[in-house]
Amino acid sequence: MNPVPVDQAIDALKAFPPTKFDQSVEVIFSLGIDPKQADQMIRSSVSLPHGVGKSKRVIAFVPTHLVDAAKAAGAIKAGGQDLVEEVEKTNFTDFDVAISSPDMMRFVGRLGKVLGPKGLMPSPKAGTVTPNVADAVKEYAAGKVEFRNDAGGNVHTVVGKVSFEKQKLTDNINAMVNTIRKLKPQTSKGHYFKKVVLKGTMTPAVPLNVQ
C-alpha cells in the first residue's frame, strides 16, 4: 500500500474489523538517525490537543513541603527520601511516569537499576525533572505522551483511541508529526522520515504520507 494522507489513513484504520476493546492508535516513525550518537537521540514529551484517552499513574519525588501539592495535582504517591527507599526496597514500578524536582535527583539517581530498564527514570529532556512538579504531574496524569527512540532508530507514540472522532485523531497525529519533525538532529543526514505508519493495537499498519 502506498503512503496516504492522514485523513485517508484514519478512514482505513476505522474500516478494519472492530475488536472487543477500544484499541490505542499509534504512529510509528522509522527515522534517519544514528541511535549510537548521543546528539541524534530523539527524546521528548508532548501534550496532544485531545489527550490520548487514558490517564496515567504518576509518582513524584519531592521535598516534604511539596508532597501535598503533588498529590492534589494527581500523583498516586509523592515523597522524598522515604519514597526513594520504598521504590528501592520493594522494586515498586506500578506507575507510568515518575516526576522529580531537581533537588531530589541526587537521591533518585540511585534508582537507576530499578527504573532505568523500564524507561521510568526522570529526565530533564523528557520534562520529568522540573521545579514545577505539580504542573508536570497534572499534564502527565492527563495523558501527556513521553517518547524516545529505540536502538533501531524507531519512535513508537500513542496518539489516541480508535473511538476518537476523526478530527481529534487528525489533530493529534499532526501535532505528533510536527513535534518529531522539530526534533530532527542537525547531524542527521539523508531522509529523516524514512517510513511513518499508523496502526491500532490489533490492526495492520497503514503507511502515512507526512512529507
HUDA-V544386 format. One record per pair of residues at least 12 apart in sequence whose C-alpha atoms are under 10 Angstrom apart, sorted by sequence separation. I is the first residue (numbers start at 1). GAP is how many residues later the second one is. D is the distance in whole Angstrom. If there is no record, write none. Layout:
i,gap,d
I,GAP,D
I,GAP,D
This chain:
i,gap,d
13,12,9
58,12,10
59,12,9
66,12,9
67,12,6
109,12,8
128,12,9
145,12,7
146,12,9
159,12,9
160,12,7
180,12,10
181,12,8
195,12,7
196,12,5
197,12,9
58,13,9
66,13,8
67,13,8
108,13,8
109,13,9
127,13,10
145,13,7
159,13,6
160,13,9
180,13,9
195,13,8
196,13,7
197,13,10
60,14,10
61,14,10
64,14,9
65,14,9
66,14,9
108,14,8
145,14,8
158,14,9
159,14,6
195,14,9
196,14,8
10,15,10
58,15,10
59,15,9
60,15,6
63,15,9
64,15,6
65,15,10
143,15,10
158,15,9
159,15,10
195,15,9
196,15,10
58,16,7
59,16,5
60,16,8
61,16,9
62,16,7
63,16,7
64,16,6
143,16,10
157,16,10
159,16,9
177,16,10
193,16,10
57,17,8
58,17,5
59,17,6
60,17,6
61,17,6
62,17,5
63,17,5
64,17,9
98,17,9
105,17,8
143,17,10
159,17,8
193,17,8
56,18,9
57,18,7
58,18,6
59,18,5
60,18,5
61,18,5
62,18,5
63,18,8
64,18,10
77,18,9
105,18,9
128,18,9
158,18,9
193,18,8
55,19,10
56,19,9
57,19,6
58,19,7
59,19,6
60,19,7
61,19,5
62,19,9
76,19,8
126,19,10
127,19,9
157,19,8
177,19,9
56,20,10
57,20,9
58,20,9
59,20,9
60,20,8
61,20,8
75,20,10
78,20,10
80,20,9
84,20,9
88,20,10
91,20,9
102,20,10
126,20,7
157,20,10
61,21,9
62,21,9
77,21,10
78,21,9
79,21,10
80,21,10
87,21,10
93,21,8
98,21,10
99,21,9
100,21,9
101,21,9
102,21,10
126,21,8
61,22,7
75,22,10
78,22,10
85,22,9
88,22,8
91,22,10
92,22,8
93,22,7
96,22,10
97,22,9
98,22,6
99,22,9
100,22,6
102,22,9
126,22,9
60,23,9
61,23,7
75,23,9
81,23,8
84,23,7
85,23,9
88,23,6
91,23,6
92,23,9
96,23,9
97,23,6
98,23,7
99,23,6
100,23,8
101,23,10
59,24,9
60,24,10
75,24,9
80,24,7
84,24,6
87,24,8
88,24,10
90,24,10
91,24,9
96,24,7
97,24,8
98,24,6
99,24,8
100,24,9
105,24,8
79,25,10
83,25,9
84,25,9
85,25,10
88,25,9
89,25,10
93,25,8
95,25,9
97,25,8
98,25,9
99,25,10
104,25,9
155,25,9
173,25,9
81,26,7
84,26,9
85,26,9
88,26,7
102,26,10
103,26,9
25,27,9
80,27,8
81,27,8
84,27,7
87,27,8
88,27,9
93,27,8
99,27,10
100,27,10
101,27,8
102,27,6
103,27,9
24,28,8
80,28,9
87,28,9
99,28,8
100,28,6
101,28,6
102,28,6
103,28,9
119,28,10
24,29,8
70,29,10
99,29,5
100,29,5
101,29,5
102,29,6
119,29,9
181,29,10
24,30,9
98,30,7
99,30,6
100,30,6
101,30,5
102,30,10
22,31,10
97,31,8
98,31,9
99,31,8
100,31,8
101,31,7
102,31,10
145,31,9
99,32,10
100,32,9
101,32,6
178,32,9
99,33,10
100,33,7
101,33,10
147,33,10
177,33,7
59,34,10
99,34,7
177,34,10
59,35,10
66,35,9
99,35,9
58,36,9
59,36,7
100,36,9
174,36,9
57,37,8
58,37,6
59,37,8
60,37,9
61,37,8
62,37,8
63,37,10
99,37,7
100,37,10
162,37,9
57,38,5
58,38,6
59,38,7
60,38,6
61,38,6
62,38,6
63,38,8
98,38,10
99,38,7
162,38,7
56,39,8
57,39,5
58,39,5
59,39,5
60,39,5
61,39,5
62,39,6
98,39,9
159,39,10
161,39,8
162,39,9
56,40,6
57,40,7
58,40,6
59,40,6
60,40,6
61,40,6
62,40,9
63,40,8
97,40,9
154,40,10
158,40,10
160,40,10
161,40,9
55,41,10
56,41,7
57,41,9
58,41,7
59,41,9
60,41,8
61,41,9
62,41,8
63,41,7
99,41,9
154,41,9
155,41,10
156,41,10
157,41,10
158,41,10
61,42,9
62,42,6
98,42,9
154,42,10
158,42,9
61,43,6
62,43,9
97,43,7
158,43,10
60,44,10
61,44,8
96,44,9
97,44,8
96,45,9
61,46,9
61,47,8
96,47,10
97,47,10
97,48,10
97,49,9
96,50,10
75,58,10
75,59,9
73,60,9
74,60,8
61,61,9
73,61,6
74,61,10
75,61,10
76,61,10
60,62,10
70,62,10
72,62,8
73,62,7
74,62,10
75,62,6
70,63,7
71,63,8
73,63,9
74,63,6
75,63,8
69,64,9
70,64,5
73,64,6
74,64,6
69,65,6
70,65,9
72,65,9
73,65,5
74,65,9
75,65,9
76,65,9
67,66,10
68,66,9
69,66,10
70,66,9
71,66,9
72,66,9
73,66,9
74,66,9
75,66,7
66,67,8
67,67,9
70,67,7
71,67,10
74,67,6
60,68,9
61,68,9
66,68,8
69,68,10
70,68,9
73,68,8
74,68,9
60,69,10
62,69,9
62,71,8
61,72,9
62,72,10
60,73,7
60,74,9
60,76,9
60,77,7
58,78,10
59,78,8
44,79,9
58,79,7
43,80,10
44,80,9
45,80,8
46,80,9
57,80,9
58,80,9
44,81,6
45,81,5
46,81,9
56,81,9
58,81,10
43,82,7
44,82,4
45,82,7
56,82,10
58,82,7
59,82,10
42,83,10
43,83,6
44,83,7
45,83,9
56,83,10
57,83,8
58,83,6
42,84,10
43,84,10
44,84,10
55,84,10
56,84,6
57,84,6
58,84,10
55,85,8
56,85,5
57,85,9
55,86,5
56,86,7
57,86,9
54,87,9
55,87,5
56,87,6
51,88,10
54,88,7
55,88,5
56,88,8
51,89,10
53,89,9
54,89,6
55,89,9
56,89,10
52,90,8
53,90,7
54,90,10
51,91,7
52,91,6
47,92,7
51,92,6
52,92,8
46,93,9
47,93,8
50,93,9
51,93,7
52,93,8
46,94,9
51,94,9
45,95,9
47,95,9
48,95,8
49,95,10
47,96,7
48,96,7
46,97,9
47,97,5
48,97,8
46,98,6
47,98,6
45,99,7
46,99,5
47,99,9
45,100,5
46,100,7
44,101,9
45,101,4
46,101,9
44,102,6
45,102,6
43,103,8
44,103,6
45,103,9
43,104,6
44,104,7
42,105,8
43,105,4
44,105,10
53,105,10
42,106,5
43,106,7
52,106,7
53,106,9
54,106,8
41,107,8
42,107,5
43,107,10
51,107,10
52,107,6
53,107,6
54,107,9
41,108,7
42,108,9
51,108,8
52,108,4
53,108,6
40,109,10
41,109,9
50,109,9
51,109,7
52,109,7
53,109,10
41,110,10
48,110,10
49,110,10
50,110,8
51,110,10
53,110,9
42,111,9
48,111,8
53,111,8
41,112,8
42,112,9
43,112,9
45,112,10
48,112,9
52,112,9
40,113,9
42,113,8
35,114,7
50,114,9
35,115,7
36,115,8
33,116,9
35,116,6
36,116,9
52,116,10
34,117,9
35,117,7
36,117,9
50,117,10
51,117,9
52,117,9
31,118,9
34,118,8
35,118,6
50,118,6
51,118,10
30,119,9
33,119,9
34,119,7
35,119,9
49,119,8
50,119,8
29,120,9
30,120,10
32,120,10
33,120,6
48,120,10
49,120,9
52,120,8
31,121,9
32,121,7
33,121,9
48,121,10
50,121,8
51,121,8
30,122,8
31,122,6
32,122,9
49,122,7
50,122,7
30,123,6
31,123,6
48,123,8
49,123,6
29,124,8
30,124,5
31,124,8
48,124,6
49,124,10
29,125,5
30,125,7
47,125,9
48,125,9
49,125,10
28,126,7
29,126,5
30,126,9
48,126,9
49,126,8
28,127,6
29,127,7
48,127,7
49,127,10
27,128,8
28,128,5
29,128,8
47,128,9
48,128,7
27,129,6
28,129,6
46,129,9
47,129,9
26,130,7
27,130,5
28,130,9
46,130,8
26,131,5
27,131,6
45,131,10
48,131,10
25,132,9
26,132,4
27,132,7
25,133,6
26,133,6
27,133,10
46,133,7
24,134,7
25,134,6
26,134,7
45,134,9
46,134,10
24,135,8
25,135,5
26,135,9
44,135,9
45,135,10
24,136,6
25,136,5
26,136,10
44,136,9
23,137,9
24,137,4
25,137,6
43,137,9
22,138,10
23,138,6
24,138,6
25,138,9
42,138,8
22,139,6
23,139,6
24,139,9
25,139,9
44,139,9
22,140,6
23,140,8
24,140,10
43,140,8
21,141,10
22,141,6
42,141,7
21,142,10
22,142,10
41,142,9
42,142,8
40,143,9
41,143,9
42,143,8
18,144,9
25,144,9
40,144,8
41,144,8
40,145,5
27,146,7
39,146,7
40,146,8
26,147,9
39,147,9
40,147,7
14,148,7
25,148,10
29,148,9
39,148,8
40,148,7
13,149,8
14,149,8
27,149,8
31,149,10
39,149,9
14,150,10
27,150,9
37,150,9
29,151,9
33,151,9
34,151,10
37,151,10
10,152,9
14,152,9
32,152,9
33,152,8
31,153,9
32,153,10
34,153,9
33,154,8
34,154,7
10,155,10
11,155,8
33,155,5
34,155,9
10,156,7
32,156,7
33,156,7
10,157,10
31,157,9
32,157,7
33,157,9
32,158,7
33,158,9
7,159,8
10,159,8
32,159,6
33,159,7
6,160,10
7,160,8
10,160,8
31,160,8
32,160,4
33,160,9
9,161,10
31,161,5
32,161,6
33,161,10
7,162,9
30,162,8
31,162,5
32,162,6
6,163,9
7,163,7
10,163,10
29,163,10
30,163,6
31,163,5
32,163,9
6,164,7
29,164,7
30,164,6
31,164,7
6,165,10
29,165,8
30,165,5
31,165,8
7,166,10
29,166,6
30,166,6
6,167,8
28,167,8
29,167,5
30,167,9
6,168,8
28,168,6
29,168,7
27,169,7
28,169,5
29,169,9
27,170,6
28,170,7
26,171,8
27,171,5
28,171,8
26,172,6
27,172,7
25,173,7
26,173,5
27,173,9
25,174,6
26,174,6
24,175,8
25,175,4
26,175,8
23,176,9
24,176,6
25,176,7
23,177,6
24,177,6
25,177,10
28,177,9
22,178,9
23,178,5
24,178,9
25,178,9
27,178,9
22,179,9
23,179,7
26,179,9
27,179,10
28,179,10
29,179,10
21,180,10
23,180,9
27,180,10
28,180,10
27,181,9
19,182,10
19,183,8
16,184,9
18,184,9
19,184,10
13,185,8
14,185,10
17,185,10
18,185,9
12,186,10
13,186,7
14,186,9
16,186,9
17,186,8
12,187,10
13,187,7
16,187,7
9,188,9
10,188,8
16,188,9
9,189,7
10,189,9
14,189,10
9,190,9
13,190,7
6,191,10
13,191,8
3,192,9
6,192,9
12,192,10
13,192,8
3,193,8
4,193,10
12,193,10
13,193,7
3,194,8
12,194,7
9,196,9
10,196,9
9,197,6
8,198,9
9,198,7
10,198,10
9,199,7
6,200,10
8,200,9
9,200,9
6,201,9
7,201,10
8,201,10
4,202,8
5,202,9
6,202,6
3,203,7
4,203,6
5,203,6
6,203,7
1,204,10
2,204,9
3,204,4
4,204,5
5,204,5
6,204,8
1,205,8
2,205,7
3,205,5
4,205,5
5,205,7
1,206,7
2,206,8
3,206,5
4,206,8
5,206,9
1,207,10
2,207,8
3,207,9
